[in-house]
């Protein structure tokens, strides 16, 4: 998510590409954006930008033309020159906002606001926001609930924090208070992790406990100016790091989140010591935001909080063709790998008689095979008996022979009815029977 340094770099970028560039025509909004229209149209105007914390303000200033040439001076009033009045458009970048300057035929897909240059070939200054969380406000001012900028208004920022320590907002953990833009305008998720890590402050320590010593330090400081500056540079406190670390990001040499070098973030990744770095611990605060830290989380750590999965940082490598490709740090990229399907083979019973028959004929055939091999099961026999319903002839007790249906020959032809006593009726039917 763009934070204070990124929005400051965006304002620098707009001022650099807009210096000496004349824009013209209607400001165009994409059809899919839910933000309002920008009702500004002029034959010639200039664009300048300024940042404050997590906001960027663009000023559209009309200019007058003389003999087909631009005067490059702002118009005095709307009535004198029949030009529209200057207009301010305040931007908030959300999760993925940025500015880009492209040719007219190469406008990015997610360009939601476009300013066209007057020269040929025409170019377009675009506000690009793939996730559409960004917003803009016509003739808007800085949001009143945002505090002084940690970058450009450091003294006011420091005074605003220390003078409001008794407020309930500072009863929360320091990691959550650092995201409160009323006091820390410009600090975001990666900056808070780096600030707390470098000071070895537990992220879930009470904010007032961490900041109150700075209040006493302000009252008892008796060092000379030169010694105080040296001490601050060598031993910065938390509020000073809120200013120094964003300045370090800005001075990375055009890397990281610079709008002109979005594809090259190696310097920024090397600068990070804690945020999204392998080996660090992770927790979610009460707002659901992930905090990276090392050591003890602090006494106000949420109980039972789910630890989010650690994300492996991707760095650029070189593939087989010599082209740059992203791959996770310390491991191979999983992109392009195909996981083989795991198919469970069907269970085939070893005994064919255990296969469930699908019809009456199949049941009869299975029973016959079982009688021949002596391996027919009780389940198969009982099913076939119900379907066939044949009359049975009881075998003599102790004979040991199989029963036959009526009308068949006896198993022992020599046995006579007169020589043997009448057979006793069995309470249960025989387990086996022969088919018709």
DOKESE-622553 format. One record per residue (C-alpha): residue in one letter; y, z, x. Coordinates in steps of 0.25 Angstrom, whole numbers, padded with zeros to 4 digits, always signed. Example, Ala and Ser with C-alpha at 12.3 -4.5 7.8 and 13.67 -1.06 7.14 Angstrom:
A-0018+0031+0049/S-0004+0029+0055/
END
This chain:
X+0000+0000+0000/X+0014-0004+0006/X+0021+0009+0010/X+0035+0012+0016/X+0033+0004+0029/X+0028-0008+0021/X+0039-0009+0011/X+0049-0008+0023/X+0042-0019+0030/X+0043-0027+0017/X+0058-0025+0016/X+0059-0030+0031/X+0051-0042+0028/X+0060-0046+0016/X+0073-0044+0024/X+0067-0052+0035/X+0062-0064+0027/X+0074-0063+0018/X+0085-0063+0029/X+0092-0077+0028/X+0083-0082+0017/X+0088-0086+0004/X+0080-0084-0009/X+0082-0092-0022/X+0078-0094-0036/X+0071-0084-0046/X+0063-0072-0041/X+0049-0075-0046/X+0039-0065-0051/X+0024-0067-0053/X+0018-0068-0067/X+0008-0057-0064/X+0017-0047-0059/X+0021-0036-0069/X+0034-0033-0062/X+0047-0038-0068/X+0054-0051-0066/X+0065-0052-0055/X+0077-0058-0062/X+0084-0064-0050/X+0087-0079-0048/X+0097-0084-0038/X+0099-0097-0030/X+0100-0089-0017/X+0098-0074-0014/X+0094-0065-0002/X+0083-0055-0002/X+0084-0041+0006/X+0075-0029+0005/X+0075-0014+0008/X+0064-0004+0007/X+0063+0011+0003/X+0050+0018+0004/X+0040+0010-0005/X+0051+0001-0011/X+0057-0012-0006/X+0070-0018-0013/X+0073-0032-0012/X+0088-0037-0015/X+0090-0051-0020/X+0105-0055-0016/X+0110-0068-0021/X+0119-0076-0012/X+0129-0087-0015/X+0127-0102-0010/X+0139-0110-0004/X+0137-0125-0003/X+0122-0124-0003/X+0121-0113+0007/X+0119-0099+0005/X+0130-0089+0009/X+0120-0078+0012/X+0130-0068+0007/X+0127-0060-0006/X+0134-0063-0018/X+0146-0053-0021/X+0144-0052-0036/X+0136-0059-0047/X+0149-0063-0055/X+0156-0069-0042/X+0145-0079-0038/X+0137-0080-0051/X+0125-0075-0043/X+0115-0064-0047/X+0117-0050-0042/X+0108-0045-0031/X+0095-0039-0036/X+0086-0028-0030/X+0071-0029-0032/X+0063-0016-0028/X+0049-0018-0024/X+0037-0008-0024/X+0025-0014-0017/X+0014-0006-0023/X+0001-0008-0016/X+0002-0022-0010/X+0016-0027-0012/X+0023-0035+0000/X+0033-0046+0002/X+0029-0060+0008/X+0037-0073+0011/X+0029-0085+0009/X+0031-0100+0006/X+0032-0104-0008/X+0019-0111-0009/X+0012-0098-0002/X+0016-0087-0012/X+0005-0076-0012/X-0003-0074-0024/X+0002-0060-0027/X+0017-0063-0025/X+0024-0057-0037/X+0039-0059-0034/X+0044-0071-0027/X+0058-0074-0020/X+0060-0089-0016/X+0068-0093-0004/X+0078-0104-0005/X+0074-0112+0008/X+0063-0123+0009/X+0052-0121+0010/X+0054-0110+0000/X+0048-0096+0003/X+0044-0085-0006/X+0046-0070-0004/X+0035-0063-0012/X+0032-0049-0016/X+0017-0049-0015/X+0009-0039-0022/X-0006-0042-0024/X-0009-0028-0031/X+0003-0029-0040/X+0007-0014-0039/X+0020-0018-0033/X+0033-0019-0041/X+0048-0023-0041/X+0060-0018-0049/X+0072-0027-0051/X+0085-0020-0047/X+0077-0008-0044/X+0081+0003-0035/X+0073+0012-0027/X+0064+0021-0035/X+0071+0034-0038/X+0058+0042-0036/X+0056+0038-0022/X+0061+0046-0010/X+0068+0041+0002/X+0061+0031+0011/X+0053+0037+0022/X+0057+0025+0031/X+0072+0023+0029/X+0076+0036+0023/X+0069+0046+0032/X+0079+0057+0031/X+0081+0057+0016/X+0065+0056+0015/X+0063+0068+0023/X+0074+0076+0016/X+0068+0072+0003/X+0054+0077+0006/X+0058+0090+0012/X+0069+0094+0001/X+0058+0092-0010/X+0046+0100-0004/X+0047+0110-0015/X+0043+0099-0025/X+0030+0099-0032/X+0027+0086-0025/X+0024+0093-0012/X+0013+0102-0018/X+0004+0090-0016/X-0004+0086-0004/X+0005+0079+0007/X-0003+0066+0006/X+0001+0065-0008/X+0015+0068-0006/X+0017+0058+0005/X+0015+0047-0006/X+0025+0053-0015/X+0036+0042-0014/X+0047+0052-0019/X+0046+0059-0006/X+0039+0049+0004/X+0044+0036-0001/X+0036+0025+0008/X+0024+0034+0012/X+0011+0028+0007/X-0004+0030+0009/X-0006+0026+0023/X+0007+0032+0028/X+0003+0046+0022/X-0010+0046+0029/X-0004+0042+0042/X+0007+0053+0041/X-0003+0064+0038/X-0013+0060+0048/X-0003+0059+0060/X+0002+0073+0056/X-0012+0079+0054/X-0008+0084+0040/X-0019+0085+0030/X-0016+0076+0018/X-0019+0086+0007/X-0010+0097+0013/X+0001+0101+0004/X+0014+0093+0006/X+0023+0105+0006/X+0015+0112+0016/X+0016+0100+0025/X+0031+0097+0023/X+0037+0111+0023/X+0036+0113+0038/X+0045+0100+0039/X+0056+0107+0030/X+0056+0119+0040/X+0057+0110+0052/X+0069+0104+0046/X+0076+0117+0045/X+0072+0123+0058/X+0074+0111+0067/X+0083+0114+0079/X+0080+0103+0089/X+0090+0094+0094/X+0091+0080+0088/X+0084+0073+0100/X+0073+0084+0101/X+0071+0083+0086/X+0069+0068+0086/X+0059+0069+0098/X+0051+0079+0090/X+0051+0071+0078/X+0046+0059+0085/X+0035+0067+0092/X+0031+0076+0080/X+0035+0069+0067/X+0033+0077+0054/X+0027+0071+0041/X+0040+0066+0036/X+0044+0060+0049/X+0031+0053+0049/X+0034+0047+0035/X+0045+0040+0042/X+0039+0037+0056/X+0025+0031+0052/X+0031+0021+0042/X+0041+0016+0053/X+0029+0015+0062/X+0022+0005+0052/X+0035-0003+0051/X+0035-0004+0066/X+0021-0009+0068/X+0026-0023+0072/X+0025-0030+0059/X+0011-0026+0056/X+0004-0019+0045/X+0011-0020+0032/X+0022-0030+0037/X+0023-0041+0026/X+0022-0051+0037/X+0010-0046+0043/X+0001-0041+0032/X-0011-0047+0038/X-0010-0040+0051/X-0011-0025+0049/X-0018-0021+0062/X-0006-0014+0068/X-0005-0006+0055/X-0019-0002+0055/X-0019+0002+0070/X-0007+0011+0066/X-0014+0019+0055/X-0021+0031+0060/X-0026+0037+0047/X-0025+0028+0035/X-0037+0020+0032/X-0042+0023+0046/X-0057+0025+0048/X-0062+0040+0050/X-0051+0046+0041/X-0053+0054+0029/X-0050+0050+0015/X-0046+0057+0002/X-0039+0053-0011/X-0027+0062-0015/X-0024+0066-0029/X-0017+0052-0032/X-0029+0044-0027/X-0023+0040-0014/X-0032+0040-0002/X-0027+0048+0010/X-0033+0046+0024/X-0033+0058+0033/X-0040+0066+0044/X-0045+0080+0044/X-0043+0090+0033/X-0037+0084+0020/X-0029+0097+0017/X-0030+0108+0007/X-0025+0099-0005/X-0036+0089-0004/X-0042+0085-0017/X-0056+0091-0020/X-0067+0081-0024/X-0058+0069-0020/X-0066+0056-0018/X-0065+0051-0004/X-0062+0036-0004/X-0070+0027+0004/X-0064+0024+0017/X-0059+0010+0019/X-0061+0003+0032/X-0049-0004+0037/X-0050-0019+0039/X-0045-0025+0052/X-0044-0040+0056/X-0055-0046+0064/X-0059-0060+0068/X-0071-0067+0062/X-0080-0077+0068/X-0070-0088+0066/X-0059-0081+0073/X-0051-0078+0060/X-0046-0064+0057/X-0054-0056+0047/X-0053-0042+0041/X-0064-0033+0044/X-0066-0017+0043/X-0062-0009+0055/X-0075-0005+0062/X-0085-0012+0053/X-0088-0026+0049/X-0081-0032+0037/X-0090-0032+0024/X-0083-0045+0019/X-0092-0056+0018/X-0105-0048+0019/X-0115-0050+0008/X-0124-0039+0004/X-0138-0043+0001/X-0143-0040-0013/X-0153-0030-0014/X-0164-0034-0024/X-0175-0024-0028/X-0188-0032-0029/X-0196-0030-0042/X-0207-0020-0042/X-0220-0027-0043/X-0231-0017-0047/X-0244-0017-0038/X-0253-0016-0050/X-0252-0029-0059/X-0257-0020-0071/X-0244-0012-0070/X-0235-0024-0074/X-0231-0023-0089/X-0237-0034-0097/X-0227-0043-0105/X-0236-0047-0116/X-0249-0044-0123/X-0257-0054-0116/X-0252-0049-0102/X-0256-0035-0106/X-0270-0040-0110/X-0271-0048-0097/X-0266-0036-0088/X-0276-0027-0095/X-0287-0036-0092/X-0284-0037-0078/X-0283-0022-0077/X-0296-0020-0083/X-0302-0029-0073/X-0295-0022-0061/X-0296-0008-0067/X-0281-0006-0065/X-0275-0007-0079/X-0265+0003-0082/X-0264+0012-0094/X-0250+0007-0098/X-0255-0008-0098/X-0268-0004-0106/X-0260+0004-0116/X-0250-0007-0119/X-0261-0018-0120/X-0269-0009-0129/X-0258-0008-0139/X-0256-0023-0139/X-0270-0027-0140/X-0275-0016-0149/X-0290-0019-0148/X-0302-0011-0154/X-0309-0003-0144/X-0324+0001-0142/X-0325+0015-0136/X-0334+0015-0123/X-0345+0026-0122/X-0341+0039-0115/X-0344+0038-0101/X-0347+0024-0100/X-0336+0020-0091/X-0335+0006-0096/X-0322+0000-0102/X-0321-0001-0117/X-0321-0015-0124/X-0315-0020-0137/X-0325-0021-0149/X-0334-0033-0149/X-0336-0033-0134/X-0348-0029-0127/X-0351-0015-0122/X-0349-0012-0108/X-0363-0007-0107/X-0372-0016-0115/X-0385-0008-0113/X-0379+0004-0120/X-0384+0006-0135/X-0378+0013-0146/X-0391+0021-0149/X-0392+0026-0135/X-0378+0031-0133/X-0372+0041-0142/X-0360+0036-0150/X-0347+0036-0141/X-0337+0046-0142/X-0323+0041-0147/X-0313+0042-0136/X-0299+0048-0139/X-0292+0037-0131/X-0294+0023-0129/X-0299+0016-0117/X-0289+0013-0106/X-0294-0001-0104/X-0297-0012-0114/X-0301-0027-0112/X-0293-0038-0118/X-0298-0047-0129/
END
